[in-house]
């Protein structure tokens, strides 16, 4: 066991306990804070020596000793205090003890030491470890005849290991464990006690004498074993109480140690005295001797091998070590057995995961991929209902709470993901009281946060299932009546089967189901990243295409324009030099040819301008639109008659934009408003709306005219490039690219352009621009 882990665990115990509580002051109300790791007393079947080398590094001195030293060594405790260890052990034995501290605790303990006790030499089993600045040496009298040799040890464990390896599931493994421990120790009852996630425990395997009541299947509340005791079970894997009626043996110490605020930490001691509450608990069960061996997985307490005997019983250190060794082997086997549980079910979950992943790959959206086969989504966690939540949209599948109930729950649920991406409970009504109104349909919830930023969640629901739990006595009934009639709190007195019907709970979520949900999130994120890569690749290809298009546009504008100009010029020369010979018909045809070449050049110029519009960088600045519109009106007015009026009802605001492009936008829209107008007096109004837009940072501008208007069926067509609704010789001609370019200018500014129109009465073009941040 790593020193760092021991230190961390001891710190956790210290936080839970109150060192000021004395043994006399401990009862059922405060036993959860009892400092059971510093009892200042031991059990009487051994001796404890506390050694210190302070002041003399080459010599250990006894600074504390249990008061039963005279009983086992024939020397009083006070006579040993502040004496060198050499008073008890010879040099060779001391060196042997010292060498233990240089290596791992488990690799060298226990030792066998011979000590001159009174008139005879007594053989002791010794265990040594460090506790802070001190060295603790524990001695238990032993008999040579009881000593287990290596061959005895091999014989003891060989059969057990073989049987353990032959087990195929967790239940059989636990049953073999209790049978083998009983064979080695001879206890009347041996049980495997498994802890649940709520720290309650259930007896999952048992072997006992025929006349003893069975505890198999009974559940014990979490409060039966305080948290600090559970930590100690991890630090000290084996705990023996040979006689529950023992009298604790106190420690006597040198004066400097007596005045210390905190007694010596005995967390790793095997002789450490037992909590009086635990002793009373055992007595109430009719137990006279007890031994527990911890089953630890990944530094977590999975369960206990618990042994009970109807009379006092001691077990040699060697046999206890054998049980501890078996418990460690069993703990290793537990992982494989737990993983093998529900193997077929886990395989089915993997198949469903693959199916969902395939559906996601073939779908246009996450919602479609997850919900196209609704049964698959439900089967992933064996649920009866599910909900896919995307921002404010919720899609329900199967049996679920009402939409409004889920919407109300989402606010509460948001804070459940502080520790991770998943939250689950089999008792939703306890965690979220409003859910009690619909717990018959939903008592179990698994909530998966795919993206908290995008508010993407998948929820799975399970209905309430009435359950019967068999407790070892009524868990909440801890008050007892004293001899004089007073009511007091007491450790559990009754261990009779007591059944409870549990409501408001669903079937518990299996770990593999929760993992399946988490793996679905991983798959979704992987697909999103894959899509992002594909999009990035597509963008690269588009950039390359744009470069090629730009080259093409340059060639078109340069190389094609030149011959077009040549055709135009030669046609002009033919008319000037040979007009009389060609006749009127010939001249008309050459004029038509010249108009066509001019139009083709205009189209090419527009195409070049449109293609380059998207690739040029915007020069965003704070722009006063009053100045822009004034310049545009002045420019446009030079080419238009006096029957055109452009009105700006109120001063226009300042916006963030590219001044040149926005000027082009106004030019296009105002020119169109003049061009497509057959009224004698052409009126144009430029303004903006004060109404709030969907994007609060943007403003809506408009250009309204009293022109010819647009038929409803042509509203979208007018924004397509080169889509003219009129003949080239009507309404002043044009290429049909002006509105397309205008729309692209607005979109490049992050806005939108649209039109409302009444055919024959006029049109209003709207567009949005970002308001100036400090305008």
Secondary structure as GFF3:
##gff-version 3
##sequence-region A 1 775
A	DSSP	alpha_helix	3	16	.	.	.	ID=ss1
A	DSSP	three_ten_helix	23	25	.	.	.	ID=ss2
A	DSSP	three_ten_helix	31	33	.	.	.	ID=ss3
A	DSSP	beta_strand	41	42	.	.	.	ID=ss4
A	DSSP	beta_strand	47	52	.	.	.	ID=ss5
A	DSSP	beta_strand	61	66	.	.	.	ID=ss6
A	DSSP	alpha_helix	69	73	.	.	.	ID=ss7
A	DSSP	alpha_helix	77	80	.	.	.	ID=ss8
A	DSSP	three_ten_helix	85	87	.	.	.	ID=ss9
A	DSSP	alpha_helix	91	101	.	.	.	ID=ss10
A	DSSP	alpha_helix	105	108	.	.	.	ID=ss11
A	DSSP	beta_strand	111	117	.	.	.	ID=ss12
A	DSSP	beta_strand	120	131	.	.	.	ID=ss13
A	DSSP	beta_strand	134	141	.	.	.	ID=ss14
A	DSSP	three_ten_helix	144	146	.	.	.	ID=ss15
A	DSSP	alpha_helix	150	166	.	.	.	ID=ss16
A	DSSP	alpha_helix	170	185	.	.	.	ID=ss17
A	DSSP	beta_strand	189	195	.	.	.	ID=ss18
A	DSSP	beta_strand	201	208	.	.	.	ID=ss19
A	DSSP	beta_strand	219	220	.	.	.	ID=ss20
A	DSSP	three_ten_helix	222	224	.	.	.	ID=ss21
A	DSSP	alpha_helix	227	235	.	.	.	ID=ss22
A	DSSP	beta_strand	238	241	.	.	.	ID=ss23
A	DSSP	beta_strand	249	253	.	.	.	ID=ss24
A	DSSP	alpha_helix	255	258	.	.	.	ID=ss25
A	DSSP	alpha_helix	276	285	.	.	.	ID=ss26
A	DSSP	beta_strand	289	297	.	.	.	ID=ss27
A	DSSP	beta_strand	300	309	.	.	.	ID=ss28
A	DSSP	alpha_helix	317	340	.	.	.	ID=ss29
A	DSSP	alpha_helix	343	361	.	.	.	ID=ss30
A	DSSP	alpha_helix	366	371	.	.	.	ID=ss31
A	DSSP	alpha_helix	374	379	.	.	.	ID=ss32
A	DSSP	beta_strand	385	390	.	.	.	ID=ss33
A	DSSP	beta_strand	393	398	.	.	.	ID=ss34
A	DSSP	alpha_helix	403	414	.	.	.	ID=ss35
A	DSSP	three_ten_helix	415	417	.	.	.	ID=ss36
A	DSSP	beta_strand	422	425	.	.	.	ID=ss37
A	DSSP	alpha_helix	428	431	.	.	.	ID=ss38
A	DSSP	three_ten_helix	433	438	.	.	.	ID=ss39
A	DSSP	beta_strand	444	451	.	.	.	ID=ss40
A	DSSP	beta_strand	456	462	.	.	.	ID=ss41
A	DSSP	beta_strand	467	472	.	.	.	ID=ss42
A	DSSP	beta_strand	479	481	.	.	.	ID=ss43
A	DSSP	beta_strand	487	489	.	.	.	ID=ss44
A	DSSP	beta_strand	497	502	.	.	.	ID=ss45
A	DSSP	alpha_helix	511	555	.	.	.	ID=ss46
A	DSSP	pi_helix	556	560	.	.	.	ID=ss47
A	DSSP	alpha_helix	561	613	.	.	.	ID=ss48
A	DSSP	beta_strand	620	624	.	.	.	ID=ss49
A	DSSP	alpha_helix	625	637	.	.	.	ID=ss50
A	DSSP	beta_strand	644	647	.	.	.	ID=ss51
A	DSSP	beta_strand	654	658	.	.	.	ID=ss52
A	DSSP	alpha_helix	659	675	.	.	.	ID=ss53
A	DSSP	beta_strand	682	689	.	.	.	ID=ss54
A	DSSP	beta_strand	698	705	.	.	.	ID=ss55
A	DSSP	three_ten_helix	712	714	.	.	.	ID=ss56
A	DSSP	three_ten_helix	717	719	.	.	.	ID=ss57
A	DSSP	alpha_helix	738	748	.	.	.	ID=ss58
A	DSSP	beta_strand	753	758	.	.	.	ID=ss59
A	DSSP	beta_strand	762	770	.	.	.	ID=ss60
###
